[in-house]
Amino acid sequence: MKRGGTHDQAARARIAAGTRAAMADPAVRERISQRTRAGMARVSAFAPQKHALAVAWQAACPEVRKSFLDQILAPVCVASAAEAPRDPHGGDHG
């Protein structure tokens, strides 16, 4: 995998200088740290629920999984079908 992205050496140097200048302000670093901590706390709050859902999903048989997906996706599919243009010939003629 190629490292370094698509920027040339001069562009990387300009980006690095701008980042160093912005991060020199302690208020900026503190604001970033606070947002990072808040984001990590939000994610960790859902971890037990995500684990329980994964365990239940893995324990369910394929028929139950299909039924569950049909149930939660039905409103989306119905809305999508209502918005789709109708073929006057009735079928896929593409």
RANORBEL-V831334 format. One record per backbone hydrogen bond with DSSP energy under -0.5 kcal/mol. NH is the residue of the N-H (numbers start at 0). CO is the residue of the C=O. If there is no record, write none. Layout:
nh	co
NH	CO
NH	CO
//
This chain:
nh	co
6	3
11	7
12	8
13	9
14	10
15	11
16	12
17	13
18	14
19	15
20	16
21	17
22	18
23	19
23	20
24	21
25	23
27	24
28	24
29	25
30	26
31	27
32	28
33	29
34	30
35	31
36	32
37	33
38	34
39	35
40	36
41	37
42	38
43	39
44	40
45	41
45	42
46	42
46	43
49	45
50	46
51	47
52	48
53	49
54	50
55	51
56	52
57	53
58	54
59	55
64	60
65	61
66	62
67	63
68	64
69	65
70	66
71	67
72	68
73	69
76	72
77	73
78	74
79	75
80	76
81	77
82	78
83	79
87	85
89	86
92	90
//
